[in-house]
Amino acid sequence: MSSIVSGTPQDAEMTAIPPTAEPATRTAAAAAERMRRHRQRRRDGLRCLVIELRETEIDALIRNGLLAAENRHDYDSVLSALYAFLDRALGELGDA
């Protein structure tokens, strides 16, 4: 205890916790994976977008039979229903 109270620089060095490279490594790996996926989407002609849906829009997906009501809070189900809606709507545009 006396070494902590004395406050000498040597004591401070001994009690310091050495930094670890683990967080930076995980961050770098995650960034590399995001970039890999971005490049693959670009090669595939895709774009990644974040959109917000209103509850009324989710209701419309349900009314149109694209989404089961019990799945309205399931991310993957809503995503699939939205893709089906876009395929339907944009397919009609392509036919015109």
N, C-alpha and C positions, 0 to 999 in steps of 0.2 A: 504494500500500500504506500509505503514511503516513496517509491519510485514514481508513482502516478502524481503524488502531491508535489514532488520536487519540480516537475514541469520542465525537465531538461529536454533538449531536442532529441537526444538519443532515446529517451523513454517514449517519446511521441512516435518515432520511427518503429519501435518494437511493437507498439500497440496498434499501428495502422493496419487496416485490412487491405491486402493486395487486390487490385482490380482484376477481374476475370474477363476473358475474351468471349465468353459464351454468349452474352446478349448480342454483341456485334455479329458474331458468326450466324446466329439464328436470323437476325435482321437481314444480313447479306444473302443468306440462303432464301429467305422469303422473297426478297426483292428480285433475285435471279429467277425464281419460279414465276413470279408475276410477269416479268419481262418475257419469259419463254412462252407463257400462255398468250400474252398480248401479240407476240410475233406469229404464233400459230393461228390465232383468230384472223390476223391481217392477211396471212397467206390463204386462209379459207374464205376470205371476202366478208368476214363478220366484224361487227363492232359491238363493244360491250357498253351498255347504257344503264343508268340507274333512273328509274321512273317511280313516281308516286301514283298510286291508284286511290281513287275515292271509294268509299263504301258503296256508293251508288253504281260505280263502274263494276265492282265485284258483283253486286246484285244483278246487273245486266248480264254478266257472264253466266250467272246461275239461271236467269230467265231464259237465256238462249240455249240452255242445255250443255254448255261447255264446262261447267263446274258444278259439282255436287255441293249442295248447301252445307253439308257437314264438313266439307273440306275448305270452307272459305278462309280459315286461318292457317291453312297448310301452304307454306311457301311454294313447294314444288308443284302442288296441284293448281294453285293460282297461276304460276308461271306457264304450266302446260296449257291451261285454258286461254291465257293471253296469246300464246303462240298459235293456238288453233283459231282464235278470233282473227289474228293478223293474217294467217294463211288464207282464211275465208275472204276477208275484206280485200286483201291485196291481190288475191287470185282473181277476184271479180274485176279489179282494175286492169289486170293483165289481159283479161278476155275482151276488154272494150276496145 
